[in-house]
Amino acid sequence: MNTQFQFGQINLTLQRWPLNQPNHSLQAWDAADELLIEAVNTAATNFMAANNASPHLMLINDSFGALSCALAKWRQTSSTDSYLARQAVSYNRAANGLTNQQFTSIDSLSPLPTDADIVVIKLPNNHSYLRFILSQLAAIIRPETVVLAAAKAKEINRNVLDIFEKQLGPAEASLAVKKCRLIQCQPLQGKLQPQFPLRWPLAETDFTLVNHANVFAREKLDLGARFFLQHLPSDTAGQRIIDLGCGNGVLGLMLLAQQPDCQVVFTDESYMAIASANASIALNLPNSRNQVEFVVDDCLASQPDQSADQIICNPPFHQQHTVTTHIATQMFTEAKRVLKRGGRLRIVANRHLNYQQQLQRLFGHCQQLAANPKFVILEAIKRS
């Protein structure tokens, strides 16, 4: 894995997070980061010349800290929905000897500072999350604020520019540089903003799910979760169950509805996912509040060994813009550690993924409980 970031006079050591990933071709920055760093330094120089003061940067969706580390000479507030990203930024800043004297880290649901001079956005691939970000900015931004965003060229299209124009102000994209493009936006005031979170009825139930902007399956149940709901564990009375990568909490919600005498831990690395799951339980099963726990976490890092009777999981196969199965592998490994002897891990997975062989190697066996043309339900039992 390439960890040496060199760009102009900048020399940094940057690690992706989590550490020790098996895919050594991945790195913690891309050309979109480079475009933003160059544009921010120009904007900051202009700001200092005009105001005789240093600018305050608002960094949004900084994946692994490349932006924060490269722009460390300026005061920064960094906002992200990813617990993993916050860990990566903190780790990489420390690894490069950077203090936190001019640095503040906040999660995606915290209010943005009202005094940001330059806003720097690493575009998410989720347009609902982009709309949420722009709605946050519209509430606090000033006409003179510089707004910069970047992503791979294929992800910046007319639709993305229209989102900027409708919610924040006119936007233009540069020509492609190393297959990435830079967006510059002129903020205007008084733009109509969408409302988050969304609420929608769960089919064939009396429940309503709550979805914040960056949660998978924002307006309807995804097909994998729909199939999993037909094959949830039924022997859960008195047990401690973990809904790993819980999203909006639909799986744990239905477990509680089917078996009120169980304890459910909802865990996810997304702050919006945990907020969604918490809201879904509060709305639909308010009397179950003493049976649930909500944890923002790196997989199961904060869970004690041999503390869960069962773990259910609809694992992701991407990290931000990158398709990868290493997160699922980490989930399975940590699930084995956290399960009690005799405890069960049950997952839903796309048929084309190699999870059955992974679980077979890790647990010594893996049983397919159900299948349809697209998904399989797999279960592994911790026997030792």
SEVO-86841 format. One record per residue (C-alpha): residue number from 1; residue in three letters; z, x, y. Coordinates in steps of 0.05 Angstrom, whole numbers, plus 5000, padded with zeros to 4 digits. Layout:
% SEVO-86841
{NUM; "ALA"; {Z; X; Y}}
...
END
This chain:
% SEVO-86841
{1; "MET"; {5000; 5000; 5000}}
{2; "ASN"; {4981; 5027; 5068}}
{3; "THR"; {5044; 5028; 5111}}
{4; "GLN"; {5021; 5074; 5168}}
{5; "PHE"; {4997; 5034; 5228}}
{6; "GLN"; {4959; 5077; 5278}}
{7; "PHE"; {4927; 5044; 5338}}
{8; "GLY"; {4913; 5084; 5401}}
{9; "GLN"; {4978; 5120; 5418}}
{10; "ILE"; {5018; 5075; 5371}}
{11; "ASN"; {5044; 5104; 5306}}
{12; "LEU"; {5088; 5059; 5264}}
{13; "THR"; {5111; 5051; 5192}}
{14; "LEU"; {5105; 4977; 5173}}
{15; "GLN"; {5123; 4943; 5108}}
{16; "ARG"; {5103; 4874; 5084}}
{17; "TRP"; {5159; 4829; 5061}}
{18; "PRO"; {5186; 4821; 5010}}
{19; "LEU"; {5186; 4895; 4993}}
{20; "ASN"; {5157; 4924; 4929}}
{21; "GLN"; {5099; 4875; 4923}}
{22; "PRO"; {5052; 4887; 4864}}
{23; "ASN"; {4989; 4879; 4905}}
{24; "HIS"; {4982; 4948; 4937}}
{25; "SER"; {4919; 4929; 4975}}
{26; "LEU"; {4959; 4887; 5024}}
{27; "GLN"; {4986; 4913; 5090}}
{28; "ALA"; {5032; 4887; 5145}}
{29; "TRP"; {4979; 4881; 5200}}
{30; "ASP"; {4907; 4864; 5212}}
{31; "ALA"; {4853; 4870; 5266}}
{32; "ALA"; {4879; 4806; 5299}}
{33; "ASP"; {4945; 4843; 5313}}
{34; "GLU"; {4905; 4900; 5343}}
{35; "LEU"; {4866; 4852; 5389}}
{36; "LEU"; {4931; 4821; 5413}}
{37; "ILE"; {4966; 4888; 5424}}
{38; "GLU"; {4908; 4913; 5467}}
{39; "ALA"; {4904; 4847; 5507}}
{40; "VAL"; {4979; 4843; 5518}}
{41; "ASN"; {4983; 4915; 5544}}
{42; "THR"; {4928; 4899; 5594}}
{43; "ALA"; {4961; 4834; 5615}}
{44; "ALA"; {5029; 4868; 5621}}
{45; "THR"; {5001; 4923; 5665}}
{46; "ASN"; {4969; 4871; 5711}}
{47; "PHE"; {5035; 4832; 5713}}
{48; "MET"; {5075; 4893; 5733}}
{49; "ALA"; {5025; 4911; 5788}}
{50; "ALA"; {5029; 4840; 5817}}
{51; "ASN"; {5104; 4828; 5809}}
{52; "ASN"; {5136; 4896; 5808}}
{53; "ALA"; {5175; 4875; 5746}}
{54; "SER"; {5168; 4879; 5671}}
{55; "PRO"; {5141; 4817; 5635}}
{56; "HIS"; {5178; 4774; 5584}}
{57; "LEU"; {5136; 4766; 5521}}
{58; "MET"; {5139; 4704; 5477}}
{59; "LEU"; {5115; 4724; 5407}}
{60; "ILE"; {5098; 4666; 5361}}
{61; "ASN"; {5084; 4673; 5286}}
{62; "ASP"; {5089; 4749; 5283}}
{63; "SER"; {5078; 4757; 5208}}
{64; "PHE"; {5113; 4822; 5192}}
{65; "GLY"; {5132; 4852; 5259}}
{66; "ALA"; {5069; 4891; 5278}}
{67; "LEU"; {5068; 4856; 5346}}
{68; "SER"; {5142; 4863; 5359}}
{69; "CYS"; {5143; 4937; 5341}}
{70; "ALA"; {5079; 4956; 5377}}
{71; "LEU"; {5100; 4919; 5441}}
{72; "ALA"; {5173; 4940; 5438}}
{73; "LYS"; {5175; 4968; 5509}}
{74; "TRP"; {5172; 4897; 5536}}
{75; "ARG"; {5227; 4845; 5533}}
{76; "GLN"; {5211; 4798; 5475}}
{77; "THR"; {5230; 4731; 5445}}
{78; "SER"; {5201; 4721; 5375}}
{79; "SER"; {5193; 4652; 5344}}
{80; "THR"; {5173; 4638; 5272}}
{81; "ASP"; {5181; 4585; 5218}}
{82; "SER"; {5187; 4638; 5164}}
{83; "TYR"; {5253; 4667; 5142}}
{84; "LEU"; {5214; 4722; 5107}}
{85; "ALA"; {5178; 4739; 5172}}
{86; "ARG"; {5244; 4745; 5209}}
{87; "GLN"; {5269; 4791; 5154}}
{88; "ALA"; {5206; 4833; 5159}}
{89; "VAL"; {5209; 4838; 5235}}
{90; "SER"; {5282; 4859; 5232}}
{91; "TYR"; {5269; 4910; 5177}}
{92; "ASN"; {5208; 4941; 5210}}
{93; "ARG"; {5241; 4946; 5279}}
{94; "ALA"; {5300; 4982; 5247}}
{95; "ALA"; {5255; 5027; 5206}}
{96; "ASN"; {5219; 5049; 5269}}
{97; "GLY"; {5283; 5062; 5308}}
{98; "LEU"; {5277; 5003; 5354}}
{99; "THR"; {5339; 4970; 5382}}
{100; "ASN"; {5349; 4896; 5395}}
{101; "GLN"; {5371; 4905; 5467}}
{102; "GLN"; {5308; 4870; 5494}}
{103; "PHE"; {5293; 4829; 5431}}
{104; "THR"; {5313; 4758; 5412}}
{105; "SER"; {5293; 4724; 5347}}
{106; "ILE"; {5292; 4648; 5341}}
{107; "ASP"; {5268; 4599; 5289}}
{108; "SER"; {5210; 4550; 5298}}
{109; "LEU"; {5254; 4490; 5315}}
{110; "SER"; {5294; 4525; 5370}}
{111; "PRO"; {5275; 4513; 5443}}
{112; "LEU"; {5228; 4565; 5473}}
{113; "PRO"; {5251; 4605; 5533}}
{114; "THR"; {5227; 4577; 5600}}
{115; "ASP"; {5214; 4645; 5632}}
{116; "ALA"; {5160; 4674; 5586}}
{117; "ASP"; {5105; 4710; 5625}}
{118; "ILE"; {5058; 4726; 5568}}
{119; "VAL"; {5052; 4683; 5506}}
{120; "VAL"; {5025; 4717; 5443}}
{121; "ILE"; {5005; 4673; 5384}}
{122; "LYS"; {4984; 4697; 5315}}
{123; "LEU"; {4946; 4633; 5296}}
{124; "PRO"; {4973; 4596; 5236}}
{125; "ASN"; {4923; 4567; 5187}}
{126; "ASN"; {4960; 4500; 5190}}
{127; "HIS"; {4931; 4461; 5249}}
{128; "SER"; {4991; 4414; 5251}}
{129; "TYR"; {5036; 4475; 5261}}
{130; "LEU"; {4989; 4500; 5316}}
{131; "ARG"; {4994; 4432; 5351}}
{132; "PHE"; {5069; 4436; 5346}}
{133; "ILE"; {5069; 4506; 5376}}
{134; "LEU"; {5025; 4483; 5434}}
{135; "SER"; {5069; 4422; 5446}}
{136; "GLN"; {5129; 4468; 5451}}
{137; "LEU"; {5092; 4512; 5501}}
{138; "ALA"; {5067; 4453; 5542}}
{139; "ALA"; {5139; 4433; 5556}}
{140; "ILE"; {5159; 4500; 5586}}
{141; "ILE"; {5097; 4538; 5608}}
{142; "ARG"; {5075; 4554; 5679}}
{143; "PRO"; {5003; 4555; 5705}}
{144; "GLU"; {5007; 4630; 5716}}
{145; "THR"; {5031; 4645; 5645}}
{146; "VAL"; {4981; 4686; 5604}}
{147; "VAL"; {4967; 4655; 5536}}
{148; "LEU"; {4935; 4698; 5483}}
{149; "ALA"; {4921; 4681; 5410}}
{150; "ALA"; {4882; 4715; 5354}}
{151; "ALA"; {4861; 4706; 5281}}
{152; "LYS"; {4805; 4721; 5234}}
{153; "ALA"; {4738; 4700; 5264}}
{154; "LYS"; {4725; 4649; 5209}}
{155; "GLU"; {4789; 4613; 5227}}
{156; "ILE"; {4772; 4605; 5301}}
{157; "ASN"; {4722; 4548; 5309}}
{158; "ARG"; {4706; 4492; 5358}}
{159; "ASN"; {4761; 4450; 5328}}
{160; "VAL"; {4814; 4503; 5343}}
{161; "LEU"; {4790; 4511; 5415}}
{162; "ASP"; {4791; 4436; 5423}}
{163; "ILE"; {4864; 4434; 5400}}
{164; "PHE"; {4881; 4485; 5454}}
{165; "GLU"; {4842; 4446; 5507}}
{166; "LYS"; {4872; 4379; 5490}}
{167; "GLN"; {4944; 4403; 5487}}
{168; "LEU"; {4949; 4463; 5533}}
{169; "GLY"; {4886; 4478; 5573}}
{170; "PRO"; {4815; 4507; 5571}}
{171; "ALA"; {4807; 4563; 5520}}
{172; "GLU"; {4753; 4615; 5506}}
{173; "ALA"; {4744; 4660; 5445}}
{174; "SER"; {4718; 4731; 5447}}
{175; "LEU"; {4663; 4759; 5404}}
{176; "ALA"; {4685; 4783; 5336}}
{177; "VAL"; {4718; 4851; 5331}}
{178; "LYS"; {4731; 4875; 5259}}
{179; "LYS"; {4720; 4802; 5237}}
{180; "CYS"; {4774; 4776; 5285}}
{181; "ARG"; {4771; 4741; 5352}}
{182; "LEU"; {4817; 4734; 5412}}
{183; "ILE"; {4831; 4668; 5448}}
{184; "GLN"; {4851; 4665; 5521}}
{185; "CYS"; {4878; 4598; 5547}}
{186; "GLN"; {4891; 4575; 5618}}
{187; "PRO"; {4951; 4528; 5613}}
{188; "LEU"; {4951; 4462; 5650}}
{189; "GLN"; {5007; 4413; 5659}}
{190; "GLY"; {5011; 4340; 5640}}
{191; "LYS"; {4975; 4344; 5573}}
{192; "LEU"; {4987; 4290; 5521}}
{193; "GLN"; {5027; 4317; 5463}}
{194; "PRO"; {5031; 4295; 5390}}
{195; "GLN"; {5099; 4274; 5362}}
{196; "PHE"; {5133; 4312; 5306}}
{197; "PRO"; {5162; 4305; 5254}}
{198; "LEU"; {5118; 4254; 5218}}
{199; "ARG"; {5145; 4199; 5173}}
{200; "TRP"; {5107; 4166; 5117}}
{201; "PRO"; {5124; 4121; 5058}}
{202; "LEU"; {5129; 4150; 4989}}
{203; "ALA"; {5083; 4107; 4945}}
{204; "GLU"; {5115; 4062; 4892}}
{205; "THR"; {5185; 4072; 4922}}
{206; "ASP"; {5226; 4046; 4980}}
{207; "PHE"; {5233; 4117; 5008}}
{208; "THR"; {5204; 4147; 5072}}
{209; "LEU"; {5192; 4222; 5074}}
{210; "VAL"; {5202; 4264; 5136}}
{211; "ASN"; {5152; 4321; 5148}}
{212; "HIS"; {5157; 4373; 5203}}
{213; "ALA"; {5092; 4404; 5225}}
{214; "ASN"; {5091; 4466; 5181}}
{215; "VAL"; {5109; 4432; 5115}}
{216; "PHE"; {5058; 4427; 5059}}
{217; "ALA"; {5029; 4357; 5047}}
{218; "ARG"; {5043; 4332; 5117}}
{219; "GLU"; {5020; 4260; 5112}}
{220; "LYS"; {5016; 4244; 5038}}
{221; "LEU"; {5045; 4269; 4972}}
{222; "ASP"; {5006; 4328; 4944}}
{223; "LEU"; {4976; 4320; 4874}}
{224; "GLY"; {5020; 4372; 4841}}
{225; "ALA"; {5084; 4340; 4866}}
{226; "ARG"; {5058; 4271; 4847}}
{227; "PHE"; {5047; 4295; 4775}}
{228; "PHE"; {5115; 4330; 4774}}
{229; "LEU"; {5151; 4266; 4794}}
{230; "GLN"; {5128; 4236; 4727}}
{231; "HIS"; {5161; 4293; 4689}}
{232; "LEU"; {5226; 4310; 4725}}
{233; "PRO"; {5287; 4328; 4681}}
{234; "SER"; {5326; 4268; 4659}}
{235; "ASP"; {5389; 4302; 4630}}
{236; "THR"; {5419; 4322; 4697}}
{237; "ALA"; {5486; 4284; 4699}}
{238; "GLY"; {5540; 4328; 4728}}
{239; "GLN"; {5493; 4388; 4734}}
{240; "ARG"; {5477; 4435; 4791}}
{241; "ILE"; {5401; 4432; 4803}}
{242; "ILE"; {5362; 4476; 4851}}
{243; "ASP"; {5298; 4450; 4883}}
{244; "LEU"; {5265; 4518; 4895}}
{245; "GLY"; {5212; 4518; 4949}}
{246; "CYS"; {5233; 4447; 4965}}
{247; "GLY"; {5184; 4430; 5021}}
{248; "ASN"; {5201; 4360; 5046}}
{249; "GLY"; {5251; 4351; 4989}}
{250; "VAL"; {5214; 4298; 4950}}
{251; "LEU"; {5231; 4327; 4881}}
{252; "GLY"; {5305; 4334; 4895}}
{253; "LEU"; {5306; 4266; 4929}}
{254; "MET"; {5279; 4232; 4866}}
{255; "LEU"; {5327; 4270; 4821}}
{256; "LEU"; {5385; 4244; 4863}}
{257; "ALA"; {5357; 4174; 4861}}
{258; "GLN"; {5350; 4176; 4785}}
{259; "GLN"; {5417; 4211; 4771}}
{260; "PRO"; {5468; 4203; 4827}}
{261; "ASP"; {5518; 4244; 4788}}
{262; "CYS"; {5485; 4312; 4800}}
{263; "GLN"; {5488; 4366; 4854}}
{264; "VAL"; {5423; 4388; 4885}}
{265; "VAL"; {5410; 4451; 4925}}
{266; "PHE"; {5348; 4449; 4969}}
{267; "THR"; {5322; 4518; 4985}}
{268; "ASP"; {5259; 4543; 5021}}
{269; "GLU"; {5238; 4601; 5066}}
{270; "SER"; {5211; 4552; 5118}}
{271; "TYR"; {5260; 4527; 5171}}
{272; "MET"; {5217; 4465; 5179}}
{273; "ALA"; {5218; 4452; 5104}}
{274; "ILE"; {5294; 4453; 5102}}
{275; "ALA"; {5298; 4409; 5164}}
{276; "SER"; {5249; 4360; 5131}}
{277; "ALA"; {5288; 4358; 5065}}
{278; "ASN"; {5353; 4348; 5102}}
{279; "ALA"; {5324; 4291; 5143}}
{280; "SER"; {5292; 4258; 5082}}
{281; "ILE"; {5359; 4257; 5046}}
{282; "ALA"; {5397; 4232; 5107}}
{283; "LEU"; {5346; 4176; 5117}}
{284; "ASN"; {5340; 4153; 5045}}
{285; "LEU"; {5405; 4171; 5009}}
{286; "PRO"; {5457; 4178; 5063}}
{287; "ASN"; {5514; 4167; 5013}}
{288; "SER"; {5492; 4230; 4975}}
{289; "ARG"; {5509; 4278; 5031}}
{290; "ASN"; {5568; 4308; 4993}}
{291; "GLN"; {5523; 4324; 4933}}
{292; "VAL"; {5470; 4365; 4969}}
{293; "GLU"; {5463; 4433; 5001}}
{294; "PHE"; {5407; 4460; 5045}}
{295; "VAL"; {5392; 4535; 5046}}
{296; "VAL"; {5339; 4575; 5083}}
{297; "ASP"; {5330; 4634; 5037}}
{298; "ASP"; {5284; 4687; 5008}}
{299; "CYS"; {5272; 4651; 4942}}
{300; "LEU"; {5343; 4651; 4910}}
{301; "ALA"; {5371; 4714; 4942}}
{302; "SER"; {5436; 4680; 4965}}
{303; "GLN"; {5449; 4643; 4899}}
{304; "PRO"; {5501; 4673; 4851}}
{305; "ASP"; {5483; 4695; 4781}}
{306; "GLN"; {5488; 4642; 4727}}
{307; "SER"; {5504; 4586; 4777}}
{308; "ALA"; {5451; 4533; 4763}}
{309; "ASP"; {5440; 4487; 4704}}
{310; "GLN"; {5367; 4473; 4721}}
{311; "ILE"; {5316; 4495; 4771}}
{312; "ILE"; {5254; 4456; 4790}}
{313; "CYS"; {5196; 4487; 4828}}
{314; "ASN"; {5127; 4473; 4854}}
{315; "PRO"; {5110; 4547; 4869}}
{316; "PRO"; {5062; 4568; 4924}}
{317; "PHE"; {5003; 4614; 4910}}
{318; "HIS"; {4993; 4639; 4981}}
{319; "GLN"; {5032; 4676; 5035}}
{320; "GLN"; {5008; 4657; 5104}}
{321; "HIS"; {4932; 4671; 5101}}
{322; "THR"; {4935; 4712; 5036}}
{323; "VAL"; {4925; 4682; 4967}}
{324; "THR"; {4976; 4715; 4920}}
{325; "THR"; {5020; 4698; 4861}}
{326; "HIS"; {5074; 4749; 4876}}
{327; "ILE"; {5120; 4696; 4907}}
{328; "ALA"; {5117; 4654; 4844}}
{329; "THR"; {5133; 4716; 4803}}
{330; "GLN"; {5193; 4730; 4847}}
{331; "MET"; {5215; 4658; 4840}}
{332; "PHE"; {5212; 4661; 4764}}
{333; "THR"; {5250; 4727; 4761}}
{334; "GLU"; {5305; 4703; 4806}}
{335; "ALA"; {5309; 4636; 4770}}
{336; "LYS"; {5325; 4673; 4706}}
{337; "ARG"; {5381; 4710; 4741}}
{338; "VAL"; {5411; 4647; 4773}}
{339; "LEU"; {5406; 4601; 4712}}
{340; "LYS"; {5465; 4594; 4665}}
{341; "ARG"; {5455; 4610; 4591}}
{342; "GLY"; {5417; 4550; 4564}}
{343; "GLY"; {5393; 4533; 4635}}
{344; "ARG"; {5322; 4509; 4645}}
{345; "LEU"; {5266; 4526; 4694}}
{346; "ARG"; {5214; 4471; 4700}}
{347; "ILE"; {5152; 4480; 4743}}
{348; "VAL"; {5086; 4447; 4759}}
{349; "ALA"; {5026; 4493; 4766}}
{350; "ASN"; {4951; 4493; 4773}}
{351; "ARG"; {4920; 4500; 4703}}
{352; "HIS"; {4880; 4562; 4723}}
{353; "LEU"; {4941; 4603; 4742}}
{354; "ASN"; {4972; 4650; 4690}}
{355; "TYR"; {5043; 4624; 4696}}
{356; "GLN"; {5053; 4606; 4623}}
{357; "GLN"; {5042; 4678; 4601}}
{358; "GLN"; {5088; 4703; 4657}}
{359; "LEU"; {5144; 4657; 4636}}
{360; "GLN"; {5133; 4674; 4563}}
{361; "ARG"; {5142; 4748; 4578}}
{362; "LEU"; {5202; 4737; 4623}}
{363; "PHE"; {5241; 4685; 4583}}
{364; "GLY"; {5215; 4700; 4513}}
{365; "HIS"; {5183; 4632; 4508}}
{366; "CYS"; {5151; 4577; 4549}}
{367; "GLN"; {5135; 4505; 4530}}
{368; "GLN"; {5081; 4462; 4560}}
{369; "LEU"; {5111; 4393; 4570}}
{370; "ALA"; {5051; 4356; 4599}}
{371; "ALA"; {4982; 4368; 4627}}
{372; "ASN"; {4926; 4333; 4665}}
{373; "PRO"; {4857; 4359; 4684}}
{374; "LYS"; {4886; 4399; 4743}}
{375; "PHE"; {4960; 4413; 4730}}
{376; "VAL"; {5009; 4432; 4675}}
{377; "ILE"; {5085; 4422; 4670}}
{378; "LEU"; {5118; 4483; 4641}}
{379; "GLU"; {5190; 4495; 4620}}
{380; "ALA"; {5228; 4559; 4602}}
{381; "ILE"; {5299; 4562; 4576}}
{382; "LYS"; {5346; 4621; 4589}}
{383; "ARG"; {5372; 4639; 4520}}
{384; "SER"; {5405; 4705; 4536}}
END
